[in-house]
Amino acid sequence: MSTFTIFLVLITIVCFLLIIVIMVQNPKGGGLSSSMGGSTQMGGVQKTTDFLDKSTWVLAGALIVLVLLSSLSFSGSLSDNNKIIDASQSATPKTTEKTAPAAPKPAATPVAPSK
C-alpha cells in the first residue's frame, strides 16, 4: 500500500469524524448540549460545547495537514504512464541492422515564366 493510499484513508476517517462533530452541534444551543440537563451533571453544558468546538478545530487542522502531506507524497499519474510507455517500448524487439541513409532527392528545376 502506497503512502498516498494511507493518507487517503486517514483523510476519509477525519472527514467522517468532522461531519459527525458538526452535525452534533446546534448553532442555536439546542443540540447535544441541551439534552445534558443542568450543570449538575458531570461535564455540564458548557464543557460539552467547549469540547465540540475544540474537536472541530482540531479535526479541521488535522484535515489540512493530511491534505498537504498527501500532496507531497503523490507520485502523479504521469509517472505511471511513463512506466507503461517504457514497458511497451522494451517489449518491442529492437532491430540491430543499420539501414542505409536515403538517397538525396534531385533538386527541382526552375521553370521559366512564360511571356
Contacts in CASP RR format, 6 or more apart in sequence:
PFRMAT RR
TARGET T0000
AUTHOR 0000-0000-0000
METHOD contacts of the structure
MODEL  1
MSTFTIFLVLITIVCFLLIIVIMVQNPKGGGLSSSMGGSTQMGGVQKTTD
FLDKSTWVLAGALIVLVLLSSLSFSGSLSDNNKIIDASQSATPKTTEKTA
PAAPKPAATPVAPSK
2 73 0 8 1.000
2 75 0 8 1.000
3 73 0 8 1.000
4 70 0 8 1.000
4 73 0 8 1.000
4 74 0 8 1.000
4 75 0 8 1.000
7 66 0 8 1.000
7 69 0 8 1.000
7 70 0 8 1.000
7 73 0 8 1.000
8 70 0 8 1.000
10 66 0 8 1.000
11 63 0 8 1.000
11 66 0 8 1.000
11 67 0 8 1.000
11 70 0 8 1.000
14 59 0 8 1.000
14 62 0 8 1.000
14 63 0 8 1.000
14 66 0 8 1.000
15 63 0 8 1.000
17 59 0 8 1.000
18 56 0 8 1.000
18 59 0 8 1.000
18 60 0 8 1.000
18 63 0 8 1.000
21 52 0 8 1.000
21 55 0 8 1.000
21 56 0 8 1.000
21 59 0 8 1.000
22 56 0 8 1.000
24 31 0 8 1.000
24 32 0 8 1.000
24 52 0 8 1.000
25 31 0 8 1.000
25 32 0 8 1.000
25 49 0 8 1.000
25 52 0 8 1.000
25 56 0 8 1.000
26 32 0 8 1.000
26 33 0 8 1.000
26 34 0 8 1.000
29 49 0 8 1.000
32 48 0 8 1.000
32 52 0 8 1.000
33 44 0 8 1.000
33 45 0 8 1.000
33 48 0 8 1.000
33 49 0 8 1.000
33 52 0 8 1.000
34 45 0 8 1.000
36 43 0 8 1.000
36 44 0 8 1.000
36 45 0 8 1.000
36 48 0 8 1.000
37 44 0 8 1.000
37 45 0 8 1.000
38 44 0 8 1.000
38 45 0 8 1.000
39 45 0 8 1.000
39 46 0 8 1.000
END
